[in-house]
Amino acid sequence: MKYNIRRWNPILISIPDIGIGMMWGSLGNVVAFFGYTFTNSAADIAKIYSLAAIVGVFTQVIVGVLSDKTQHKWGKRSPWLVFGMVGAALSVCLWPLAHSFTVFLIMTGVTCTLVNVAQCAYYTMVMEVVDADQVGYSNTLARTTSTVGGLCMGGLAGFLWNSQHPEVTFFAMAALMALSTVLIVPVILKERPENYTKSEPYRLSFDFLKNKEVMKLFVITFLFFAARTGTGQMATSLFVKNYHFSEHVVGRFSIFESSASLLFGFTAFKLIDVFNRKHIFTFSAIGLCLANVYLVFFLHEGASPWILYAWTLACGLFFIGGNVCMYTVLSMVVPKAKLGEYMGLLNLFIALPQFIFSNVYGGIIDAGHATWVLPLVISCYFIAFLFTLTMKLKGPKELALEIKHD
């Protein structure tokens, strides 16, 4: 039977995001759990997130440019994806050998660097191995499988984690990270020959500063991740250390958030190409804002964990909608020949706020002002909502006409 590229490529290219999703999901649970065996400071734990972010700032921009120019028998993106994820998985296996917080910090920095190498190439590849009218569908599937990774990580953190034997959790995590990539790329899924471009010298350019829609997208992305850092990466510091929920309650956040994202994925993966991305973006931003307003009113020490679970479920639903739009909108507003470069820039605006705000939130929590975190999160989402209202994007009918003309 002939391999049906149109049918299978969007599904197959989504599978490696399971491993990437596991890694980033682990920062909010097992990485923090293990880090707290060496220190009791939220500011120290924030150093892990800020290091993960700062290596992303540089790595993804560099890999975006280099992968655009790569000529390899596997393609432009595949080598970066495969070697990055295999290297990251091997480094996770070494985490239990850490004997101090400094050593663990360095180890996680190496792992995050390798995942960033893989991620930039991967997110560009998601849009290159499918037909032009499938980009939204492909991005939605990929973000959905990323939440499957988060779901797996939540299961490991919520049920398997044992601070006396962290190696069991870390080895399981490493195996899933590596296998979700190497079983698909380049064994089954191949890059399209028409996406190969002749290598040209790279010229430093700041043309993106002149593109208003690109800059709006970057600002919205920055604000989304500035907010998410406060309740995602800093979840253990905020909810375990200050509101005294158990580690297993926070570990299960990923299960509820991933379930919401899966719900979005299974119901909207076709509809994403029917509605205007601007409207989805706007709805997601205001939904996240209101979900966190709800938490401000109901969160207190001794509250039922189900208050947190309901909040996590809502945030998972709204965030995946916005996250899908970030990548789909990017493919609509940038030059196709520079997609890898602009993907690196988008990821810079994902990583930079995590670097800045993990330190901000860590300092706020250590200073005894944990109640300031949620209002700051709400403010970021609300400003992002205002920016989405100003976006000018083509609707599905206009995009369909463009594709026909191409």
N, C-alpha and C positions, 0 to 999 in steps of 0.2 A: 504494500500500500504506500502511495506517495506521501511524503511528509508534508502536511498542510501547515505552511508557515503562518498564514493568517490566523488559523485556529489555535495553534499550540504555542507560538512564540510569546504572546502576552502572559500565558499561564506559566510557562517554563522560566521566563526571565524574572518572574516574581519570587521564585523559590529562594534564591540566595539572600534575599532581604530578611529571611528568618534568622540567619546568623548575625547579620548586622543589628537587627532589632534586639536580639538577645544581649549583645554587648552593651548597647546604650541603655537597655532596661536594667542591666545589672548594676549600673551606677547608683540607682535609687534604692537598691536592696543589698545584695550580697557584698558588693564592693564596700559599701558603707558599713555593713555588719562586720566585715573582716577588719576594716580600717579602725573601727571603734575598739578592737581588741588591743590596739597599740596606743590609742589616745582617747581622751574624753572631750576633745574640743571640736565644736562645729566648724570653726575656722580652719582647723587642720584638715578635716574631711573635705571642706570646700577647696582646698589646694588640689585634691585629686581632680575635681570637676574643672577647675580653672586650667590645670595642666592639660587635661583632655581637650579643652576648648582651644587653648592657645596653639597646640600642635595642629589642630584642625584648621586654624586660621591660615597657617603657612602651607601645610601639606596639601590641602585640597585645591588651593589656587595653583600650586606648582604642578600637581598631578593633572589638573584640568588642562593646562597648557601642554604638558609633555605627552599626555595620552592622545591629544589631537594630532600630534606629529609622529606617534609610534607606528612602526612598521614591523609586525611580528606575524609568524605563521598562524597564530590564533586570532589575530585581529588587533585593533587599536586599544580596546578596553579590557579584553579578557585576561591578558597577562597581569595587569595591575590588580584586577579583582581576585584572581586565583592565588597569586603569591601573597597578596595582602592578607587574605582571610586565613590561609594556611599558616602563615607566620604568626598572625594574631592568636590563633588557636593554640599553637605550640607555646606561646608566651603565657597564656592563661594557665597552662599546666604547671608553670613554674611559680605561680603566685604563692602556693602553700610554703615555699622555701623562704619567704620573707621573714626576717627575724626582727625587723623594726619598721616603724612607720615610714622612715625615709626610703628604705629599700622597697617597700611596697609601693610607695609613690612613684619611684623610678620605673618599677615593673609595669604599673598601670599606664604610665606615660608611653612606654614602648608599645604596649598593646593598642592603645588608642591611636598612636601614630600609624600603625599597620592597618587598623580598621578604617582610618581616614583615607589611606591610600586606596583601599578597595572601594570605599563608598563613593568617592568622586567618580571613578571610572564606571562603577555600577549604575549610578543614577543617570548618567549620560547614556549608557548602553540600553537602559530600559526604554528610552525614546527612539533608539536607532534600529532596534531589531524588529520593530512593528511597523505597520502601515501608518501613514500620516493621520488617518481618521481614527486610529486606535490608541493614540498617545494618552488621552484621558483615561481610557479603559485600562491601559497597561499601568499607568501611574497608580490608579486606584487599587489594582490587584497587588502591586508591589507594596504600597503602604499597608494594605490589609495583611499581607504575609509578614510584614515587619511586626505587626501586632501579634501575629502567631508566635513570633520569636519572643515578644514581651510576655505572652501568655505562658510559654514554656519556662521563661525565666521566673515568672511569678510562681509557677508550680514548684520549681527547684527551691526558690527562696522561702515559700510558704510552707512547704511540706518536707523537703529533703535537707534543708540547711541545718548543720550542726557545727557550732563554733569550735567544738573539740576535734572535728574531722572535716575541715573545709575542703580538703582535696577531693572528696566524693562529688560535691557540688561543682567544683571547678573543672574536674575531668569530664563530667557529663556535659557541662556548658561548652567546653572546648570541642568535644566530639560533634555536637550539633552545629556549632559554628562552621567547622571545616566541611562536614559532609553536605550541608545544605548548598554549598558552592561547588565542590569538586565532582559531585554526582551529576551536575547539570552542565557546567561550563568548564572546558569546551567539549566535554564528552558528547552531549546531546545537542546543546544549543550552539550554533555558530553565528558569528557576526555576518552581516550582509556585505557582499563584495562592493556594492555601490556606495557604501559608506566610507570606503577607503579613500583617502585623499593624498595627493602628492605632498610630500613633506616640504614645507616652506619655512624660511627663517622667521623666528618669532619676533615681533616688534611690540614693545611696550606701548599699550594704548589705554587711554582713559575715556574712550568713546562712550562707555556705559553711563558716564556722568551727564551726557547730553540727552539720554533717553529717559523721558519723564516717567513712563510706565515701568521701566526697569527699576528706576530709583524708588518709586512708590512700593514696588514689590519687595525690594531689599529692606526698606524701612519697616514694612509690615512684618516681614520675616524676623527682623531683629527684635521687634516688640513681642511677637509671639513667643520667641525663645527666651527673652528676658523674663517674661511672666512664667513660662513653664519651668524655668530653673528653680524658682522659689518653691514650687509644689512637687516637682519631679525629682531632680537630683538631691534637693535639700529635704526630701520627705522624711528620712530617718532623723535628721537633726531637728526638724520641726515637730513631727508627730510623736516620735519615740522619746526623744530627750526632753521635750518641753510639755507635750500633752500626755505623755506617759502611756501611749498605746504600745502594745507588744510588737516585737520585731516581726512576728508572723502576721499580724494585722497589716502592717505596712508591706510586707512581702506579698500579700494577696492583692495589693492595689493593681499590680500588673494583670492579674486574672480578670478583674472587673473592667479595667480600661481596655484590655485586649478584646474582651467579649463585646464591648460597645463598638470598638473599631471593626470587628468582624461583622457585627450587625450592619454597620454602615456599608462595609465592603460588599456583602452579599446582596444588599438591597439597592445599592447605588452605583455599582461598578459599570452598569450600562447607562444609567441616567446622567452620569457625570458629563457625558458628551451631548446631552440634550439641553441642559440648563446653562445659562451664562455663568462663567466662573466667578465673575464679580459678585453675583447674588449669593453664591455658595460661600465665598470668602466672607462677605458681610454677615451672613447668618451665623457662620462659625465664630467670628470674633465677638459678636454680641452675646451668643450663647455661652461662650467661655466666661465672659464678663459676669453674666447673671448667675452662672453656676458657682462662681467664687463669692459672689454676694451672699448667696444661700449659705455657704460655709461660714462666713463671718457671723451670721446670726445664730447658727446652731452648734458651732464647734466650741467645746469647753472640756476641761479635764474631767474625765469620768463619763463622757458622752458615749453613746452606743457606737460601736464600730460601723454599724449600718449607715450612720450619717456620713461617714467617710466613704463607704462603699458606693452609696447613691451618688455622691459628688464625683467620685472617680468614674463611675459609669457615664455620667453626663459629660464630663470633660473628655473622656475617651471618644465619645460620639462626635463632639464638636471639633476637637483638635484634629482628628483624622480628615475631616472635611477641609479644614484650612490647610493642612499639610499636603494633601493631594493637589490643591489649587496652586500652592507655591511652585511645584515642579511643572505642572501643566501650563500655567500662565507663562513661566519662563520660556517654554518651547514656542509660545505664541509671539513673544515680543523681542526675541534676540535673533541675530544672523545665524543661519543653520551651520555655516562653516566654523563658527566660533562657539558652538554649543558646549563643548567641554570646558572652554575657558570661562564662560558665563556660569556654568554649573559650579565651577570652583569658587567664583565670586559669591554665588548664592550661599554656598556652604560656609563661606567666610562670615556672612551675615547670620548664619545659624550658630557658628562656633564663637564668634566674638562676644555676643551678649552672655553666653554661658560662662566665658572667662571673667567678664566684668562682674556679672551679677551673682555668681557663686561666691565671690569674695564679699560682695555687698551684703548678701543675705547671711553669710557665715558670721560677719562682723556684727550685724544687727542681732542675730540670735545669741551670740556669746555675750553681747552687752545687756542681755535681759529684756530685749524688746521684740520678742517673737511675734507679738500681736501686730507689729507693723508690716509683716511680710505679706499677708493677704491683701491689705489695701493697696500695696505697691503692685502686686500682681494684677489686681482689678484695674488699676490706672493704666498699666501697659496694654491690656486687652482693649480697654475703651479707646485709647488713642489709636490703636490698630484699626478698630472699627471705623473711626472717623476717616482714616486714610483710605480704607476700602471704598468708602462712598465717593471718593474723588477719582477712582480708577476708570479708565475708558478702554474697554476691551470689546473685541468683536464677539457677536453672539454666535450660536451654533449654525444658523443658516448662512451667515457670512463666511464662516470657516469652511463649511461644506462647499460653497461656491469656489473658494480659493483652491481647495483640494482638487476639484474637478478641472479647473483651469491649468493646475500644475500637471 
